[in-house]
């Protein structure tokens, strides 16, 4: 079985993990200009949700729309599509050009339908930047363009075990930086490992790795559907900067900004009390406005 590199003498230099700041996040927020239209502002294609988990589609789309882009195209089963349109009638449900994809939220690889598999394959095969969550993580080997993987510790354990590593959820939670780096190197993708402290890193290339940490101000965001909201935020940020996503360092910055926005939207929504996932999405525009203006609240 494969083991992650751990020799501090002969291995690469330890990664310098950067604590992602409000200023760093502000540099990744795109404010529309006078000449922008819905296409130049970014179009996110979304393949999420299923008959079992239709709400994931609504949560991800809701978050993406509120993060600030030009259009969302949702492609999925009939029931999630109906719920998405009921919540966000501006969403387009036919295929067309996109600048980035969000796939996998609310899907189960074990019960994936043929039609869902075809939609996922289309998103992975066209070379467009893609944010891969939950039920599409098993398809990482099909990635043809820049990609961000967004697993929690359990999903990352499954991914790494399939790749031949001896690791479980508890081990990943104990050493998240080590295993995020291992996953990035193993897959060749940027990895966003979700948690109270979220870790985002790029694969090691020519001795260089970019890595960022985002510490949430509280754990109230640990609630059902919160990860689906995160996927929508990250997907939207990537879609608005799709021309920069080919640079792994920049892709880390975009993903880290999505995690930052999500963490602070949850804090704003909670006001030190319990929240639901849709509450987080509803608070996203206020965080984007703060970052865009650079002004104190």
N, C-alpha and C positions, 0 to 999 in steps of 0.2 A: 504493500500500500504506500501511496505517496505521502510524504510529510512536508509541511511548510518549512521553508528555510528558517533556521533559528540560530545559526552560528554567528555570533557578533564579531568574530575575528576575521574569518575568511569571507563572510557574506558582504552584501552591499552596505553602505553607510545607512544608519537609522534614518527613517523618514522624518522630515521636519513637518509636523502637523500644525497647520495654521488655524487659529480660532477665528471663525468667519464673523466679521464685524458688520455693523450697520453701514459703514462707509463702503466696504467691499460689496455688499449687497446692492447698494444704491448705484454702483457702477454697472450693474447688470440689468437695470430696469430701463426699458425702452419707452420713451415718451413720444407719442405720435406727433409728426410735424405737419405743416400746412399742406404738403403734397402727398401725404400718406392716404391710402385707401385700405379696404378690408383685406386685400391680398398682400400689400406691402407690409402691413402690420403683423402678418403671420397667420397662417392657417394650420390648425392642428387636426390631424386625423385621429379618430379614437375608435379602437376596437376593444371594447370592454363589456363586462356584464354577461349574464347568461340566464337561462330559465331559472336556475337555482338562486342566483344572486343578481337580480336585475337592478337593485339599488346602487350597486357599485358604479354602474354606467351613469346614473343620475348624479352621484356625488362627484365623480371625476370631471364630468362635463360642467357641472355647476362651478367647480373650483377653477377650471380652465377659463371659462367665460369671464369670471370675476377677476382673473389675474391680469387681463389686458392684452388681448390679441384681436385680430380682425374677424376670424371665423372659426367655428368648430364644425367639422364633418364627423358625424357619428355613423358608424356602420356596425350593425349587430342584429340580433334576433328581434322578432316582432314585439315581444312584451317589453324588453328594455327600450327599444326604439320609441314605443308609445309613451312610456314613462318619461323619457328624455324630452320628447316634444311637449308633453304636458307641463313639464317644469321650465323648459327653455325653448319656446317656439321659434326662436331665431336660429336654432341649430339646423344645419343642412344634413339630410340623411341619404344623400346620393353621392356616389364616388366622384372624385375630381382631384385637382392638384392640391397638394398640401406641402408645408415646409417641414413638418415633423409629425411623428406618430406617438401616441400613447396606447399601449396594448397590454392585455393580460389581467387587469384588475377585475375581480369578481368572476374569474374563470377557473376551471379545474382541468388540469391536463389529463386526468384520468377519465373524464367524462366529456371531453371536447368533441363537438360534432364535426362532421366533414365540412360543413359550410363555414364554421368558425375557423377551422384549420386553414381553409382557403383564404379567408380574410387576413389571418395572421401572416400567412406566407407572403401575401401581396405586400404587406407593410414591411416585412423583413427583407424582401428581395429587391426593393427599388433603390436602395442606397441612401434613402432619406434618414436623417437623424431619428432615433427611436428611443423611447423610454419604455423599458420592459419591466412589468410588475407580475407578481403572483403566478397566475396560471399560464404564463407564456415564458417563464424563466427556463423551462426545459428546452426551449428552441434557440437558446443563445448561440448554438453552433451554426445557425443559419444567418446570423447577422452579416450584412454586407456594407453597412455604413456606420457612422458614429453611434454609439449606444450607451445608455445609462441603465444599469440594472438597479432595481429598488427593492431588495429583499429585506425582510426582518431576519432575526437570527435563525429561526427555524427553517425558513426558506433557503437561507444561505447554507445551512448545514446539509440540506437535501441536495442542493446544487453541487457542493464540494464533494459530498460522499459519492455522487454519481461520477465525478471526475477522478475518483480514486483516493481521496484524502480521508484520513481517520479523524473525524471531528463530529461533535454533536452541538446542539443548541447551547448547552451550558458552557462548553469550551469557548464558543464564539462570544458569548456574553462576557466571559472573563477576560478575553483578549481581542476586543473588536478591531483594534487597529491592525494587528497581525493578520487576522483572517480577512479583513476587507482588502488588504494588500494582496494576500494570497489569491483571493477570488479575482481581483483585477488582473493579476499576472496570468492566471489560469485561463481566463476568458478573453483577454485582450480588450475588455470594456471598462468604462468608468463604473465603479460600484458605489452606490449610496446605501449604506447599511443603516437601517432605521433603528431608532431607540431614543431614550431620553437625551442621550448624546448621540447625534447622528454623525457618521463618519463617511466622507466622500473622498475617493482617491482614484487616480489614473494608474494604468499599468506602468511598470518600470520600463523605460525606453532610453537606451544609451546612458544608463546610470541616473536618469532623472525621473522623479515621480512628483506629482502635485497632489497634495492632500489637505483636506479641510475638516474641521470639527464644528458642529453647531450644537450648542447646549440649550435645550429648551428651558424656559424660565419656570416651568412646572410640569407635572405629569398628568394634568387634566386631559391632555390630548390623547392619552391612552384609552381610546374608546372605539367601538365598532365603526368602521368606515373612515376613520381618520387617515389610514394609508391610501385609500382611494382618493381622498381630497389632496393628499400630498402628490400623488401621481399627476393629477390634473394641473396643479400649480407648476410642478417641474416641467411637464410637457409644454405648458404655455410659455414658460420662460425660454425653453429651448427653441420653440417655434418662432419666437420673436427675434432670435439671434441665430437662426439656422445656418447662415453663411459663416459663422464662427465655430460651429460645432465640430469641425474637422480637427481642430487643435485640442488635444486632450486636456491641456491646462485650462483652456477656456471652457471646455465642457464641464470640468470639475467646478469652475466658478459658477456656471449657470445652474448646475444641479445644487450646489451649496446654497445659492441664493433662493432657489425654490424651497429648500428645507428651512432656511431662515424665515422666509415669509410665512410658511406654514406654522412654525413654532410660535412666532409672535402674533399671528392671527389667532391662534388658540389661546394665547395669554390674554389678548384683548377681548375675545369672546367670553372667556371664563370669568373674568373679574374675581378671581380666587374662588370660583365655585364650579360645579359640574357643568359640562357642555355636551352637546351632540355634534356629530361630524358636520352637519349642515351649518351649525353655528360657526364653525371654523371657516368654512367657505364664505359665509356672509361677511366675515370680518376681514377677508383678504384685501378688498379695495382700499380700506383705510391704511393698511400697512404699505401697499403699493404707493398710495398717495404720499405717505410720509417719506418713503425712500425717494420718490420722484422729486419731491420739493426740497428735501434736505432740511426741512424745518422741524423744530421741536414741536412735540404734541402739547 
